[in-house]
Amino acid sequence: MPVLVTPAARHRRSFVEAMAEFRGEGRGADGDGSMLANEMRRHGATWDSEAGFAAFVAELVAARLEETPRPDGFVASTTLWYADGDVYHGRLTIRHRLTPLLLEEGGHIGYDVRPSSRHRGYATAMLAEALPIARALGICDVLLTCDDSNIASRSVIERNGGVLEDVRSGKRRYWIREEPPA
Ligand SMILES: CC(C)(COP(=O)(O)OP(=O)(O)OC[C@H]1O[C@@H](n2cnc3c(N)ncnc32)[C@H](O)[C@@H]1OP(=O)(O)O)[C@@H](O)C(=O)NCCC(=O)NCCS
């Protein structure tokens, strides 16, 4: 079973194959504003090389530090990869705090599972594994959002205890609240 790990150079081959799968389903195309698409635009031309991938991984790892420079409106974030040894299956990003935009539609946590690894329960397991990590970062109540039409993601969130607050601009907004101590 895969586990969440810190991104590392040893995942390069599998990661690059996974990104080709995502491109195959249209990710990274014009109009795709997802984090994955942004990474494809910024690093996709170079992450095939050892040096390019090392730079990409270093940027991802540095993003968790408050002192790392970032564009206005972006907050520190921890990205973890769901991997089995060197094999990359997916990724999950925890944003350390909410901005007005994240509160409205982005939420604390985003995730993707590569197309060839879907329907194995990985996203559900990945989110379950991430919740204690989010809590250790000081996020007690975790906001997750997904498109109203994203049946798979709805199921992932609900199976992790997500309680629907509302739907805003086609986005379902769920909270996974910290259990009070027994
Ligand atoms: C959403 C996503 C992360 C789900 O990953 P996954 O590893 O396949 O999810 P799981 O295997 O944990 O499945 C969760 C549930 O969704 C169901 N499911 C998975 N894909 C589905 C689909 N295309 N249509 C309907 N249900 C689906 C599964 O059957 C499972 O429910 P069940 O166990 O009750 O049957 C993955 O499809 C993905 O990366 N999609 C693109 C990016 C994305 O949408 N990210 C989330 C943004 S909020």
The ligand as an SDF file (V2000), in Angstrom:
LIG
                    3D

 48 50  0  0  0  0  0  0  0  0999 V2000
  -11.1460   12.3970   -7.4970 C   0  0  0  0  0  0  0  0  0  0  0  0
   -9.9720   11.3980   -7.4860 C   0  0  0  0  0  0  0  0  0  0  0  0
   -8.8610   11.9950   -6.6440 C   0  0  0  0  0  0  0  0  0  0  0  0
  -10.4830   10.0820   -6.8830 C   0  0  0  0  0  0  0  0  0  0  0  0
   -9.3690    9.2100   -6.7850 O   0  0  0  0  0  0  0  0  0  0  0  0
   -9.5370    7.6370   -6.5380 P   0  0  0  0  0  0  0  0  0  0  0  0
   -8.2500    7.1540   -5.9480 O   0  0  0  0  0  0  0  0  0  0  0  0
  -10.0400    6.9840   -7.7590 O   0  0  0  0  0  0  0  0  0  0  0  0
  -10.6830    7.6130   -5.4350 O   0  0  0  0  0  0  0  0  0  0  0  0
  -11.0910    6.3520   -4.5700 P   0  0  0  0  0  0  0  0  0  0  0  0
  -10.6320    5.1060   -5.2260 O   0  0  0  0  0  0  0  0  0  0  0  0
  -10.6900    6.6220   -3.1600 O   0  0  0  0  0  0  0  0  0  0  0  0
  -12.6400    6.3980   -4.7770 O   0  0  0  0  0  0  0  0  0  0  0  0
  -13.5060    7.1410   -4.0080 C   0  0  0  0  0  0  0  0  0  0  0  0
  -14.9070    6.8130   -4.4130 C   0  0  0  0  0  0  0  0  0  0  0  0
  -15.2650    7.4180   -5.6430 O   0  0  0  0  0  0  0  0  0  0  0  0
  -15.7610    6.4240   -6.5360 C   0  0  0  0  0  0  0  0  0  0  0  0
  -15.2930    6.8210   -7.8290 N   0  0  0  0  0  0  0  0  0  0  0  0
  -14.0150    6.8830   -8.2510 C   0  0  0  0  0  0  0  0  0  0  0  0
  -13.9930    7.3800   -9.5130 N   0  0  0  0  0  0  0  0  0  0  0  0
  -15.2830    7.5890   -9.8630 C   0  0  0  0  0  0  0  0  0  0  0  0
  -15.9150    8.0720  -11.0270 C   0  0  0  0  0  0  0  0  0  0  0  0
  -15.1970    8.4530  -12.1170 N   0  0  0  0  0  0  0  0  0  0  0  0
  -17.2670    8.1770  -11.0520 N   0  0  0  0  0  0  0  0  0  0  0  0
  -17.9870    7.8260   -9.9660 C   0  0  0  0  0  0  0  0  0  0  0  0
  -17.4400    7.3530   -8.8340 N   0  0  0  0  0  0  0  0  0  0  0  0
  -16.1160    7.2390   -8.7920 C   0  0  0  0  0  0  0  0  0  0  0  0
  -15.1610    5.1400   -6.0780 C   0  0  0  0  0  0  0  0  0  0  0  0
  -15.9360    4.0720   -6.5340 O   0  0  0  0  0  0  0  0  0  0  0  0
  -15.1740    5.3340   -4.5900 C   0  0  0  0  0  0  0  0  0  0  0  0
  -16.4620    5.1390   -4.0380 O   0  0  0  0  0  0  0  0  0  0  0  0
  -16.9080    3.7390   -3.4780 P   0  0  0  0  0  0  0  0  0  0  0  0
  -15.7420    3.1280   -2.7720 O   0  0  0  0  0  0  0  0  0  0  0  0
  -18.0540    4.0870   -2.5890 O   0  0  0  0  0  0  0  0  0  0  0  0
  -17.2790    2.9600   -4.6780 O   0  0  0  0  0  0  0  0  0  0  0  0
   -9.4490   11.1220   -8.9150 C   0  0  0  0  0  0  0  0  0  0  0  0
  -10.5290   10.7150   -9.7110 O   0  0  0  0  0  0  0  0  0  0  0  0
   -8.7530   12.3000   -9.5560 C   0  0  0  0  0  0  0  0  0  0  0  0
   -7.5580   12.5290   -9.3480 O   0  0  0  0  0  0  0  0  0  0  0  0
   -9.5030   13.0690  -10.3330 N   0  0  0  0  0  0  0  0  0  0  0  0
   -8.9560   14.2600  -10.9980 C   0  0  0  0  0  0  0  0  0  0  0  0
   -8.5600   15.3320  -10.0150 C   0  0  0  0  0  0  0  0  0  0  0  0
   -9.6390   15.6670   -9.0180 C   0  0  0  0  0  0  0  0  0  0  0  0
  -10.8340   15.6730   -9.3270 O   0  0  0  0  0  0  0  0  0  0  0  0
   -9.1850   15.9550   -7.7920 N   0  0  0  0  0  0  0  0  0  0  0  0
  -10.0720   16.3210   -6.7090 C   0  0  0  0  0  0  0  0  0  0  0  0
  -10.3650   17.7720   -6.7920 C   0  0  0  0  0  0  0  0  0  0  0  0
  -11.5360   18.2180   -5.5140 S   0  0  0  0  0  0  0  0  0  0  0  0
  1  2  1  0
  2  3  1  0
  2  4  1  0
  2 36  1  0
  4  5  1  0
  5  6  1  0
  6  7  2  0
  6  8  1  0
  6  9  1  0
  9 10  1  0
 10 11  2  0
 10 12  1  0
 10 13  1  0
 13 14  1  0
 14 15  1  0
 15 16  1  0
 15 30  1  0
 16 17  1  0
 17 18  1  0
 17 28  1  0
 18 19  1  0
 18 27  1  0
 19 20  2  0
 20 21  1  0
 21 22  1  0
 21 27  2  0
 22 23  1  0
 22 24  2  0
 24 25  1  0
 25 26  2  0
 26 27  1  0
 28 29  1  0
 28 30  1  0
 30 31  1  0
 31 32  1  0
 32 33  2  0
 32 34  1  0
 32 35  1  0
 36 37  1  0
 36 38  1  0
 38 39  2  0
 38 40  1  0
 40 41  1  0
 41 42  1  0
 42 43  1  0
 43 44  2  0
 43 45  1  0
 45 46  1  0
 46 47  1  0
 47 48  1  0
M  END
$$$$
